[in-house]
């Protein structure tokens, strides 16, 4: 049986980038995924919030991330559709934008407060009656699917192997993980990286390994084509997601996440929209904090109606655009940083998950992490590991 240096589980952006970086170092790598088309990457807006660093670590990572994105298409030999857009963080007429200035002033590049009319100049499709104003800042953007495919192609050109199969478990011999199992065979590896997003916690738990990583059920509506061109990416100035993630990952909730079919907190809606270069468009997003992984109990029609109502108040041009409800699992940790590194008390297995801002920070983290596990020192990676695995 062939033994790989690394097996990476999960072909979302995290797994694709990590497998590529490991293969670049000359390691033998297998990337395995079950082929689910509704991964978090494939449902992503593809935004690169490089302006949003709030401390030395995130500022360093975001700056390195945007610099890498500007030349990534050349590096990978395939277009990622990188560009910079005007991001509009909109708020309703009954919200006083001046009260949000301090909140946005904490970022490395502070978004600027503008009037509703100024926002409409940036995005002519906006309905003035729905706006009190907006904050705006330049925001990086890539096509998430094309970026993923570019990494996969480059990985294979480096000799990496891709497999489509469900991973049913880890092969564990005492205090060492030596590979993985699928429904039809086992694969051996010196190291296994679990980059399976929202499925990471469940997969590790099968081998009695517990990690403080969590997930939401994220919902969007994918519109195959919108005739009216949109110039900006629109998100709410008062977003609920990050506060909700912080509350849902509080240490007091840890035991709740291991209960079947448990609702951690009510669903939230953060209204947003992004249009890609081919004029396909995503609107969203509803986030549900539930311990199950199955979307079957979600009322898709009700969710779609709620998302459409939220965005068409601002952009009436989207009211009749045909689309399809889509669902994925989005993973997060207890802070703004992902959970990466070797698991305590067991050898041969690493977690690489929980990226809240994956397109902004994942590229430099994957590059540095691959170098670190290959023997190079890295104070930033080591700092990220400190106490991060405590329950």
MARZA-33835 format. One line per field, with one value per residue (C-alpha): z, x, y; residue number from 1. Coordinates in Angstrom, 2 decimals. Each point is the difference from the previous one (the first is absolute). Layout:
! MARZA-33835
c3 <- c(Z,...)
c1 <- c(X,...)
c2 <- c(Y,...)
k <- c(NUM,...)
This chain:
! MARZA-33835
c3 <- c(0.00,-0.92,2.98,-0.60,1.90,0.47,-0.57,-0.03,0.65,-1.63,-3.36,1.01,-0.20,3.20,-1.18,-3.56,1.06,2.71,-2.31,-2.63,2.48,1.33,-3.54,-0.85,2.66,-1.80,2.35,-1.23,0.61,-0.54,0.08,0.67,-0.01,-0.36,-2.96,1.65,-2.36,2.79,1.93,1.85,-2.69,-2.83,1.83,0.94,-1.10,-0.64,1.84,1.24,2.96,0.15,1.57,3.12,2.13,3.61,1.55,-1.02,-0.98,-2.18,-1.57,-0.96,-1.38,-1.95,-1.58,-1.03,-1.29,-2.30,-1.35,-0.86,-1.67,-2.39,-1.62,0.72,-3.51,-1.40,2.69,-0.52,-3.77,0.06,0.52,3.46,-1.27,2.65,0.09,2.46,0.58,1.98,3.06,1.24,3.62,-0.05,2.79,0.20,0.27,3.72,0.80,0.88,-1.92,2.15,2.91,-2.02,-0.83,3.06,-0.75,-3.50,1.17,1.65,-3.34,-1.74,-2.87,1.40,-2.28,-0.62,0.82,-3.05,-0.64,-1.71,-3.16,-0.01,0.41,-2.97,-2.13,0.72,-0.51,-2.29,0.54,3.67,1.21,1.84,2.12,1.68,0.96,2.81,-1.38,-0.16,0.82,-2.91,-0.50,-2.76,0.29,-1.79,-1.86,-1.83,-1.54,2.71,-2.34,-2.53,2.80,1.42,-3.42,-0.62,3.22,-0.83,-3.46,1.33,2.73,-2.56,-2.17,3.03,0.18,2.62,-0.09,0.29,1.07,0.15,2.89,3.38,2.91,2.52,2.71,1.07,0.48,3.55,1.63,3.69,0.05,-3.70,-3.08,-2.92,-2.76,-0.97,-1.07,-2.75,-0.81,-2.32,1.27,2.44,-0.76,2.07,0.77,2.21,0.78,-0.48,-0.21,0.66,-2.10,-0.27,1.10,1.83,-0.09,1.80,3.53,-0.71,-1.85,2.80,2.65,-1.59,1.12,3.46,-0.93,1.11,-1.49,0.71,-3.56,-0.92,-3.00,-1.33,-2.62,-2.51,-2.65,-3.17,-3.21,-3.18,-3.01,-3.22,-1.87,0.88,-2.95,1.99,0.77,3.63,0.66,3.71,2.68,2.53,3.63,3.09,2.10,3.09,-0.44,2.43,-1.02,1.93,3.30,-0.50,-0.64,3.15,2.09,-1.60,0.64,3.61,2.20,1.78,-3.24,-0.60,1.29,-1.97,-3.29,0.65,0.45,-3.06,-1.84,2.51,-0.87,1.54,-0.84,-2.37,-3.70,-1.16,-3.33,-1.22,-3.31,-2.74,-3.71,-2.31,-3.78,-1.79,-3.33,-1.95,1.75,2.06,3.41,3.60,2.53,3.65,2.66,2.69,2.69,2.21,3.13,0.29,0.92,-2.75,-3.43,-2.08,-1.80,-0.63,2.87,-1.35,-1.77,-3.14,-1.51,3.16,0.26,-3.64,0.40,3.06,-1.74,-3.14,2.02,1.82,-3.07,-2.41,2.39,-0.87,-3.55,-1.66,-3.20,1.63,0.85,-2.93,-0.72,-0.05,2.45,2.18,3.77,1.03,3.30,1.42,3.35,1.04,2.75,2.62,3.17,3.20,-1.35,-3.30,-0.68,-1.36,2.01,-1.53,1.26,1.48,2.40,3.59,1.34,-3.39,-2.80,-3.74,-0.18,-0.47,-0.16,-2.68,0.32,1.42,-2.49,0.54,-2.76,-2.20,-3.16,2.02,2.22,-1.19,-2.64,2.30,2.85,-2.23,-1.40,3.44,1.54,-2.71,0.55,3.79,-0.03,-2.31,2.64,-0.35,3.00,-0.15,2.99,-1.44,-0.47,3.44,1.56,-1.68,1.59,3.58,2.11,-3.10,0.59,3.49,0.30)
c1 <- c(0.00,1.29,0.66,-0.44,1.90,-3.33,-3.68,-2.14,-3.72,-2.33,0.19,-1.34,2.34,1.82,0.78,0.80,2.48,1.64,0.46,1.55,2.42,1.08,0.52,2.07,2.47,0.48,-2.17,-2.26,-3.57,-3.46,-3.00,-3.27,-3.56,-3.49,-0.81,-2.91,-0.70,-1.35,3.21,0.55,2.46,-2.45,-2.68,2.41,-0.13,3.77,0.66,3.48,-0.42,3.67,-0.91,-1.54,3.00,-0.37,3.28,3.57,-0.71,-3.06,1.53,3.14,-2.00,-2.46,2.77,1.87,-3.26,-0.91,3.55,-0.15,-3.40,1.25,2.43,-1.77,-1.38,3.53,1.31,-2.70,-0.24,-3.77,-2.25,-1.44,-1.81,1.67,-1.19,-0.73,-3.54,-1.66,-1.51,-3.17,-0.94,-3.55,-2.33,-3.70,-1.45,-0.74,3.68,2.36,3.17,2.04,-0.45,1.83,3.07,1.96,-0.86,1.47,2.93,1.61,0.98,3.37,-1.72,-3.10,-3.09,-1.28,-3.50,-1.92,-3.55,-2.72,0.41,3.76,-0.65,-2.36,2.73,2.13,-2.93,-2.65,-2.39,-0.52,-3.39,0.57,-3.12,1.45,3.29,1.16,3.53,2.97,3.64,2.30,3.49,1.89,-0.47,1.79,-1.96,0.56,-2.25,0.05,-0.68,2.63,2.49,-0.63,0.36,3.24,1.51,-1.13,1.54,3.30,0.02,-0.38,2.74,2.30,-0.74,-2.74,-2.73,-3.71,-2.62,-3.77,-1.27,-1.62,2.41,-1.63,2.63,3.61,2.27,1.27,2.56,0.22,1.16,0.77,-2.17,1.47,-2.53,-3.66,-2.79,-2.60,-2.92,2.23,3.57,2.54,2.82,3.18,1.77,2.68,-2.35,-3.69,-1.39,-3.72,-1.19,-3.59,-1.67,-3.27,0.54,3.36,-1.34,-2.15,2.79,2.49,-2.51,-0.25,3.60,-0.69,1.70,-1.71,0.70,-1.67,-1.15,-3.62,-2.27,-2.99,-2.49,0.48,-2.65,0.16,-1.99,2.04,-1.28,1.51,-0.19,-1.09,-0.46,0.74,3.72,0.89,3.15,0.46,-0.08,-2.71,-0.03,-1.78,1.80,-1.59,0.72,-1.15,2.16,3.20,-1.75,-2.14,3.09,1.65,-3.06,-0.41,3.65,0.11,1.59,-3.34,-1.51,2.69,-2.05,-3.03,1.89,0.23,-3.76,-1.86,-2.34,0.43,-0.74,2.77,-1.60,-2.63,0.82,1.20,-0.17,2.80,-1.22,2.63,0.64,2.95,0.01,2.77,1.55,-2.37,-2.92,-0.97,-0.96,-0.24,-2.38,-0.15,0.78,-1.87,2.11,-1.44,1.82,-1.00,2.01,-1.39,1.63,-3.08,-1.88,-3.17,-1.93,0.55,-2.96,1.87,-2.92,-0.52,3.71,0.23,-2.99,1.59,3.33,-1.65,-2.16,3.05,2.07,-2.70,-0.93,3.44,0.30,-3.44,1.69,0.46,-3.68,-0.87,3.40,-0.29,2.23,0.51,0.33,3.32,1.41,3.42,1.76,2.30,2.51,1.32,2.07,-0.25,1.92,0.96,2.69,-0.34,0.80,3.16,2.65,0.65,-2.60,1.17,0.76,0.00,2.57,-0.51,-3.22,-0.48,-3.03,-0.16,-3.42,-2.04,0.91,-2.42,1.68,1.45,0.75,1.75,2.26,0.08,2.73,2.75,-1.02,0.11,3.39,1.48,-1.63,1.37,3.47,-0.36,-1.07,2.95,2.42,0.28,-0.62,-2.89,-0.86,-3.39,-1.16,1.32,-1.82,-3.22,0.37,0.29,-3.02,-2.19,-1.01,-1.38,-3.65)
c2 <- c(0.00,3.45,2.21,3.72,2.65,1.79,-0.70,3.13,-0.57,2.53,1.76,3.36,2.97,-1.02,-3.53,1.05,2.69,-2.11,-3.01,2.28,1.56,-3.41,-1.32,3.10,-1.13,-3.31,-2.07,-2.81,1.15,-1.43,2.34,-1.81,1.31,-1.45,2.26,1.84,2.94,2.19,0.55,3.27,1.12,-0.61,2.03,2.78,3.63,-0.16,3.26,0.93,2.36,0.93,3.35,-1.57,-0.94,1.10,-1.17,-0.72,-3.63,0.61,3.10,-1.92,-2.93,2.13,2.08,-3.15,-1.48,2.88,0.20,-3.69,0.32,2.68,-2.46,-3.29,-0.53,0.15,-2.33,-2.63,0.37,0.54,3.02,0.62,3.15,2.14,3.62,2.79,1.18,2.74,-1.66,1.68,-0.68,1.33,1.05,0.87,3.53,-0.49,-0.70,2.84,-0.80,2.38,-2.40,-2.68,2.08,-1.14,-3.62,0.26,2.11,-3.04,-1.56,0.34,1.85,1.66,0.01,3.52,1.18,1.25,1.19,-2.01,2.09,-0.60,-3.72,0.10,1.59,-3.06,-2.39,1.55,-2.93,0.93,1.17,3.29,-0.39,-3.09,1.66,2.23,-0.14,-2.34,-0.54,-0.72,-1.41,-1.80,-3.75,-2.81,-2.63,-3.29,-2.59,-2.71,-2.92,1.04,0.62,-3.45,-1.62,1.92,-1.33,-3.54,0.19,1.34,-2.68,-2.78,1.50,-0.29,-3.72,0.15,-2.63,0.79,-2.51,0.36,-2.12,0.49,-0.31,-2.32,0.28,0.32,-2.99,0.35,-2.26,0.92,3.63,0.35,0.52,-1.95,0.64,0.11,-2.34,0.34,-2.32,-2.05,0.25,1.40,2.44,0.37,3.27,1.43,2.88,0.75,3.54,0.38,2.94,-1.21,3.22,-0.59,-3.75,0.17,-0.23,-3.07,-1.81,0.54,-0.97,-3.48,-0.50,1.47,3.26,3.21,3.44,3.36,0.62,0.71,0.50,1.83,-1.08,2.82,0.68,2.07,0.40,-0.53,1.96,-1.44,3.30,3.52,2.37,3.14,0.37,0.64,2.00,-0.66,-2.65,0.80,-1.11,1.36,2.61,-1.53,-3.71,-2.66,-2.94,0.69,0.76,-3.11,-2.14,1.34,-0.87,-3.44,-0.93,1.16,-2.71,-0.42,-1.33,-2.65,-2.95,1.15,-0.48,-3.73,-0.38,-1.29,2.38,2.80,3.64,2.08,3.36,1.45,0.55,3.41,1.82,2.26,1.43,0.10,-0.46,-0.63,-0.21,-1.90,0.98,-2.26,1.79,-3.01,1.35,-1.22,1.51,-0.93,-0.85,-1.89,-1.70,-2.73,-1.15,-3.66,-3.08,-2.24,-0.09,-0.79,2.81,-2.04,1.60,3.53,1.57,1.06,1.93,2.02,0.75,1.07,2.33,1.59,0.59,1.37,2.39,1.28,0.77,1.16,2.80,1.43,-1.37,-0.27,-1.19,-3.42,-0.52,-2.27,-1.56,-3.80,-1.82,-3.06,-0.35,-1.49,-1.19,-0.74,-0.33,2.84,-0.63,2.44,0.11,2.04,2.97,1.58,-2.62,-3.53,-3.10,-1.44,-2.39,-3.44,-1.31,-0.45,-3.49,-1.72,-0.04,0.15,2.04,3.74,2.26,2.69,1.56,2.87,2.76,2.90,2.06,-2.75,1.96,2.71,-2.09,-3.61,0.33,1.30,-2.33,-3.08,0.99,0.65,-3.08,-2.31,1.41,-0.31,-3.66,-0.65,1.25,3.77,2.21,2.46,2.15,0.99,-3.60,-0.94,2.96,-1.10,-3.44,1.23,-1.12,-0.16,-3.65,0.49,-0.99)
k <- c(1,2,3,4,5,6,7,8,9,10,11,12,13,14,15,16,17,18,19,20,21,22,23,24,25,26,27,28,29,30,31,32,33,34,35,36,37,38,39,40,41,42,43,44,45,46,47,48,49,50,51,52,53,54,55,56,57,58,59,60,61,62,63,64,65,66,67,68,69,70,71,72,73,74,75,76,77,78,79,80,81,82,83,84,85,86,87,88,89,90,91,92,93,94,95,96,97,98,99,100,101,102,103,104,105,106,107,108,109,110,111,112,113,114,115,116,117,118,119,120,121,122,123,124,125,126,127,128,129,130,131,132,133,134,135,136,137,138,139,140,141,142,143,144,145,146,147,148,149,150,151,152,153,154,155,156,157,158,159,160,161,162,163,164,165,166,167,168,169,170,171,172,173,174,175,176,177,178,179,180,181,182,183,184,185,186,187,188,189,190,191,192,193,194,195,196,197,198,199,200,201,202,203,204,205,206,207,208,209,210,211,212,213,214,215,216,217,218,219,220,221,222,223,224,225,226,227,228,229,230,231,232,233,234,235,236,237,238,239,240,241,242,243,244,245,246,247,248,249,250,251,252,253,254,255,256,257,258,259,260,261,262,263,264,265,266,267,268,269,270,271,272,273,274,275,276,277,278,279,280,281,282,283,284,285,286,287,288,289,290,291,292,293,294,295,296,297,298,299,300,301,302,303,304,305,306,307,308,309,310,311,312,313,314,315,316,317,318,319,320,321,322,323,324,325,326,327,328,329,330,331,332,333,334,335,336,337,338,339,340,341,342,343,344,345,346,347,348,349,350,351,352,353,354,355,356,357,358,359,360,361,362,363,364,365,366,367,368,369,370,371,372,373,374,375,376,377,378,379,380,381,382,383,384,385,386,387,388,389,390,391)
